[in-house]
Amino acid sequence: MGELFPQIDKSRTIANVRSFFKREDCYQRIRRRAWLDGIKSPQVDVTGIHGSRKSNSSEDAMIDYAQYANAKRAVDTAIGGCSNTGKYPSQDIMKLRYIDQLTVREVKDTLNQKHGHSTYQTADDQACYEFAECIDSVAKVMHVDRKLIPKMLVRKNGTKSGRKRETNGTKSGQNREENRT
Protein backbone atom coordinates (compact mmCIF):
# COMPACT_ATOMS: atom_id res chain seq x y z
CA MET A 1 0.00 0.00 0.00
CA GLY A 2 1.37 3.46 -0.90
CA GLU A 3 2.16 6.25 1.49
CA LEU A 4 -0.25 9.10 2.04
CA PHE A 5 2.60 11.56 1.51
CA PRO A 6 5.28 9.90 -0.59
CA GLN A 7 8.89 10.81 -0.02
CA ILE A 8 10.06 13.22 -2.71
CA ASP A 9 13.51 13.20 -4.28
CA LYS A 10 14.22 16.90 -3.80
CA SER A 11 17.38 17.08 -5.89
CA ARG A 12 15.76 15.46 -8.94
CA THR A 13 12.61 17.53 -8.48
CA ILE A 14 14.66 20.75 -8.34
CA ALA A 15 16.62 19.63 -11.42
CA ASN A 16 13.30 19.07 -13.26
CA VAL A 17 12.20 22.62 -12.51
CA ARG A 18 15.47 24.17 -13.62
CA SER A 19 15.46 22.08 -16.79
CA PHE A 20 11.87 23.10 -17.53
CA PHE A 21 12.78 26.79 -17.43
CA LYS A 22 16.12 26.43 -19.20
CA ARG A 23 15.23 24.17 -22.14
CA GLU A 24 14.02 25.80 -25.34
CA ASP A 25 11.27 23.22 -25.85
CA CYS A 26 9.68 23.77 -22.43
CA TYR A 27 8.95 27.12 -20.76
CA GLN A 28 10.73 29.17 -23.42
CA ARG A 29 8.45 27.67 -26.07
CA ILE A 30 5.36 28.26 -23.92
CA ARG A 31 6.40 31.86 -23.47
CA ARG A 32 6.95 32.41 -27.21
CA ARG A 33 3.77 30.68 -28.32
CA ALA A 34 1.50 32.29 -25.73
CA TRP A 35 1.72 35.62 -27.52
CA LEU A 36 -1.43 36.59 -29.37
CA ASP A 37 0.46 38.86 -31.75
CA GLY A 38 -0.13 38.09 -35.41
CA ILE A 39 -3.09 35.74 -34.96
CA LYS A 40 -6.04 36.59 -37.14
CA SER A 41 -9.65 35.60 -36.77
CA PRO A 42 -10.72 32.34 -38.44
CA GLN A 43 -11.46 32.62 -42.17
CA VAL A 44 -14.79 31.23 -43.30
CA ASP A 45 -14.96 30.00 -46.90
CA VAL A 46 -18.58 30.50 -47.93
CA THR A 47 -17.97 29.77 -51.63
CA GLY A 48 -16.90 26.19 -51.19
CA ILE A 49 -14.16 26.65 -53.79
CA HIS A 50 -11.37 26.09 -51.34
CA GLY A 51 -12.91 22.85 -50.10
CA SER A 52 -9.64 20.98 -50.35
CA ARG A 53 -8.37 22.63 -47.17
CA LYS A 54 -8.62 20.19 -44.30
CA SER A 55 -8.64 22.85 -41.60
CA ASN A 56 -8.51 26.54 -41.03
CA SER A 57 -4.94 27.65 -40.27
CA SER A 58 -6.14 30.69 -38.31
CA GLU A 59 -8.41 28.51 -36.21
CA ASP A 60 -5.57 26.05 -35.59
CA ALA A 61 -3.34 28.97 -34.56
CA MET A 62 -6.00 30.17 -32.08
CA ILE A 63 -6.31 26.70 -30.56
CA ASP A 64 -2.51 26.43 -30.33
CA TYR A 65 -2.32 29.88 -28.74
CA ALA A 66 -5.05 29.00 -26.22
CA GLN A 67 -3.18 25.87 -25.08
CA TYR A 68 0.10 27.74 -24.63
CA ALA A 69 -1.57 30.74 -22.99
CA ASN A 70 -3.26 28.38 -20.53
CA ALA A 71 0.11 26.75 -19.77
CA LYS A 72 1.69 30.18 -19.19
CA ARG A 73 -1.17 31.15 -16.85
CA ALA A 74 -0.59 27.90 -14.96
CA VAL A 75 3.11 28.76 -14.50
CA ASP A 76 2.21 32.27 -13.30
CA THR A 77 -0.42 30.88 -10.92
CA ALA A 78 2.00 28.30 -9.52
CA ILE A 79 4.62 30.99 -8.89
CA GLY A 80 1.95 32.98 -7.04
CA GLY A 81 1.44 29.96 -4.78
CA CYS A 82 5.07 29.95 -3.65
CA SER A 83 6.34 31.57 -0.43
CA ASN A 84 7.26 35.21 -0.39
CA THR A 85 8.98 35.82 2.93
CA GLY A 86 12.35 37.29 3.83
CA LYS A 87 13.89 33.88 4.45
CA TYR A 88 12.29 32.26 1.39
CA PRO A 89 11.49 34.84 -1.29
CA SER A 90 10.47 32.01 -3.62
CA GLN A 91 8.06 34.08 -5.74
CA ASP A 92 10.70 36.73 -6.38
CA ILE A 93 13.40 34.16 -7.15
CA MET A 94 11.16 32.31 -9.59
CA LYS A 95 10.18 35.53 -11.36
CA LEU A 96 13.64 37.10 -11.49
CA ARG A 97 15.81 34.04 -12.05
CA TYR A 98 13.59 31.77 -14.12
CA ILE A 99 11.05 34.02 -15.83
CA ASP A 100 13.19 37.15 -16.38
CA GLN A 101 16.36 35.01 -16.62
CA LEU A 102 18.57 37.30 -14.55
CA THR A 103 21.93 36.06 -13.32
CA VAL A 104 22.32 34.94 -9.71
CA ARG A 105 24.22 38.16 -8.97
CA GLU A 106 21.43 40.28 -10.49
CA VAL A 107 18.80 38.39 -8.49
CA LYS A 108 20.74 38.83 -5.25
CA ASP A 109 21.25 42.53 -5.97
CA THR A 110 17.55 43.01 -6.77
CA LEU A 111 16.54 41.21 -3.58
CA ASN A 112 19.18 43.16 -1.62
CA GLN A 113 20.56 39.89 -0.29
CA LYS A 114 23.86 40.27 1.44
CA HIS A 115 24.10 36.54 2.04
CA GLY A 116 26.71 34.21 0.70
CA HIS A 117 26.31 31.86 -2.22
CA SER A 118 25.18 28.90 -0.09
CA THR A 119 22.37 30.93 1.51
CA TYR A 120 21.12 32.05 -1.89
CA GLN A 121 21.45 28.49 -3.24
CA THR A 122 19.30 27.19 -0.39
CA ALA A 123 16.64 29.82 -1.14
CA ASP A 124 16.80 29.03 -4.89
CA ASP A 125 16.45 25.30 -4.20
CA GLN A 126 13.46 26.02 -1.95
CA ALA A 127 11.86 28.20 -4.64
CA CYS A 128 12.22 25.44 -7.25
CA TYR A 129 10.83 22.83 -4.87
CA GLU A 130 7.84 24.99 -3.96
CA PHE A 131 7.19 25.67 -7.64
CA ALA A 132 7.19 21.92 -8.35
CA GLU A 133 4.66 21.31 -5.59
CA CYS A 134 2.42 24.08 -6.91
CA ILE A 135 2.68 23.47 -10.66
CA ASP A 136 1.75 19.80 -10.46
CA SER A 137 -1.57 20.67 -8.80
CA VAL A 138 -2.23 23.82 -10.82
CA ALA A 139 -1.57 22.11 -14.17
CA LYS A 140 -4.00 19.35 -13.26
CA VAL A 141 -6.75 21.76 -12.15
CA MET A 142 -6.27 23.99 -15.20
CA HIS A 143 -6.24 20.96 -17.56
CA VAL A 144 -2.84 21.81 -19.01
CA ASP A 145 -1.52 19.29 -21.53
CA ARG A 146 1.24 17.34 -19.74
CA LYS A 147 3.29 17.52 -22.93
CA LEU A 148 3.56 21.27 -22.29
CA ILE A 149 4.11 21.11 -18.53
CA PRO A 150 5.34 17.71 -17.37
CA LYS A 151 5.03 16.54 -13.79
CA MET A 152 7.91 17.95 -11.78
CA LEU A 153 7.81 16.09 -8.45
CA VAL A 154 9.85 12.89 -8.38
CA ARG A 155 9.21 10.23 -5.77
CA LYS A 156 12.23 8.73 -4.06
CA ASN A 157 11.53 5.37 -5.70
CA GLY A 158 12.02 7.11 -9.06
CA THR A 159 8.43 7.42 -10.29
CA LYS A 160 6.84 10.77 -10.97
CA SER A 161 4.60 11.93 -8.16
CA GLY A 162 0.97 12.07 -9.01
CA ARG A 163 0.76 8.90 -11.08
CA LYS A 164 -2.58 7.29 -10.58
CA ARG A 165 -2.68 3.86 -9.08
CA GLU A 166 -5.08 1.78 -11.09
CA THR A 167 -7.16 -0.59 -8.96
CA ASN A 168 -10.15 -1.12 -11.21
CA GLY A 169 -9.71 -4.31 -13.12
CA THR A 170 -6.58 -5.37 -11.27
CA LYS A 171 -6.41 -8.50 -9.19
CA SER A 172 -6.26 -6.55 -5.91
CA GLY A 173 -9.28 -4.48 -6.96
CA GLN A 174 -11.15 -7.60 -8.04
CA ASN A 175 -10.34 -9.37 -4.79
CA ARG A 176 -11.71 -6.48 -2.73
CA GLU A 177 -14.89 -6.50 -4.83
CA GLU A 178 -15.29 -10.27 -4.41
CA ASN A 179 -14.89 -9.99 -0.62
CA ARG A 180 -17.80 -7.53 -0.43
CA THR A 181 -20.26 -9.94 -2.08
C-alpha positions in Angstrom: 0.0 0.0 0.0 1.4 3.5 -0.9 2.2 6.2 1.5 -0.3 9.1 2.0 2.6 11.6 1.5 5.3 9.9 -0.6 8.9 10.8 0.0 10.1 13.2 -2.7 13.5 13.2 -4.3 14.2 16.9 -3.8 17.4 17.1 -5.9 15.8 15.5 -8.9 12.6 17.5 -8.5 14.7 20.8 -8.3 16.6 19.6 -11.4 13.3 19.1 -13.3 12.2 22.6 -12.5 15.5 24.2 -13.6 15.5 22.1 -16.8 11.9 23.1 -17.5 12.8 26.8 -17.4 16.1 26.4 -19.2 15.2 24.2 -22.1 14.0 25.8 -25.3 11.3 23.2 -25.9 9.7 23.8 -22.4 8.9 27.1 -20.8 10.7 29.2 -23.4 8.5 27.7 -26.1 5.4 28.3 -23.9 6.4 31.9 -23.5 6.9 32.4 -27.2 3.8 30.7 -28.3 1.5 32.3 -25.7 1.7 35.6 -27.5 -1.4 36.6 -29.4 0.5 38.9 -31.7 -0.1 38.1 -35.4 -3.1 35.7 -35.0 -6.0 36.6 -37.1 -9.7 35.6 -36.8 -10.7 32.3 -38.4 -11.5 32.6 -42.2 -14.8 31.2 -43.3 -15.0 30.0 -46.9 -18.6 30.5 -47.9 -18.0 29.8 -51.6 -16.9 26.2 -51.2 -14.2 26.7 -53.8 -11.4 26.1 -51.3 -12.9 22.9 -50.1 -9.6 21.0 -50.4 -8.4 22.6 -47.2 -8.6 20.2 -44.3 -8.6 22.8 -41.6 -8.5 26.5 -41.0 -4.9 27.7 -40.3 -6.1 30.7 -38.3 -8.4 28.5 -36.2 -5.6 26.1 -35.6 -3.3 29.0 -34.6 -6.0 30.2 -32.1 -6.3 26.7 -30.6 -2.5 26.4 -30.3 -2.3 29.9 -28.7 -5.0 29.0 -26.2 -3.2 25.9 -25.1 0.1 27.7 -24.6 -1.6 30.7 -23.0 -3.3 28.4 -20.5 0.1 26.8 -19.8 1.7 30.2 -19.2 -1.2 31.1 -16.8 -0.6 27.9 -15.0 3.1 28.8 -14.5 2.2 32.3 -13.3 -0.4 30.9 -10.9 2.0 28.3 -9.5 4.6 31.0 -8.9 2.0 33.0 -7.0 1.4 30.0 -4.8 5.1 30.0 -3.6 6.3 31.6 -0.4 7.3 35.2 -0.4 9.0 35.8 2.9 12.3 37.3 3.8 13.9 33.9 4.5 12.3 32.3 1.4 11.5 34.8 -1.3 10.5 32.0 -3.6 8.1 34.1 -5.7 10.7 36.7 -6.4 13.4 34.2 -7.1 11.2 32.3 -9.6 10.2 35.5 -11.4 13.6 37.1 -11.5 15.8 34.0 -12.1 13.6 31.8 -14.1 11.0 34.0 -15.8 13.2 37.1 -16.4 16.4 35.0 -16.6 18.6 37.3 -14.6 21.9 36.1 -13.3 22.3 34.9 -9.7 24.2 38.2 -9.0 21.4 40.3 -10.5 18.8 38.4 -8.5 20.7 38.8 -5.3 21.2 42.5 -6.0 17.6 43.0 -6.8 16.5 41.2 -3.6 19.2 43.2 -1.6 20.6 39.9 -0.3 23.9 40.3 1.4 24.1 36.5 2.0 26.7 34.2 0.7 26.3 31.9 -2.2 25.2 28.9 -0.1 22.4 30.9 1.5 21.1 32.1 -1.9 21.5 28.5 -3.2 19.3 27.2 -0.4 16.6 29.8 -1.1 16.8 29.0 -4.9 16.4 25.3 -4.2 13.5 26.0 -1.9 11.9 28.2 -4.6 12.2 25.4 -7.2 10.8 22.8 -4.9 7.8 25.0 -4.0 7.2 25.7 -7.6 7.2 21.9 -8.4 4.7 21.3 -5.6 2.4 24.1 -6.9 2.7 23.5 -10.7 1.7 19.8 -10.5 -1.6 20.7 -8.8 -2.2 23.8 -10.8 -1.6 22.1 -14.2 -4.0 19.4 -13.3 -6.7 21.8 -12.2 -6.3 24.0 -15.2 -6.2 21.0 -17.6 -2.8 21.8 -19.0 -1.5 19.3 -21.5 1.2 17.3 -19.7 3.3 17.5 -22.9 3.6 21.3 -22.3 4.1 21.1 -18.5 5.3 17.7 -17.4 5.0 16.5 -13.8 7.9 18.0 -11.8 7.8 16.1 -8.5 9.9 12.9 -8.4 9.2 10.2 -5.8 12.2 8.7 -4.1 11.5 5.4 -5.7 12.0 7.1 -9.1 8.4 7.4 -10.3 6.8 10.8 -11.0 4.6 11.9 -8.2 1.0 12.1 -9.0 0.8 8.9 -11.1 -2.6 7.3 -10.6 -2.7 3.9 -9.1 -5.1 1.8 -11.1 -7.2 -0.6 -9.0 -10.2 -1.1 -11.2 -9.7 -4.3 -13.1 -6.6 -5.4 -11.3 -6.4 -8.5 -9.2 -6.3 -6.6 -5.9 -9.3 -4.5 -7.0 -11.2 -7.6 -8.0 -10.3 -9.4 -4.8 -11.7 -6.5 -2.7 -14.9 -6.5 -4.8 -15.3 -10.3 -4.4 -14.9 -10.0 -0.6 -17.8 -7.5 -0.4 -20.3 -9.9 -2.1 
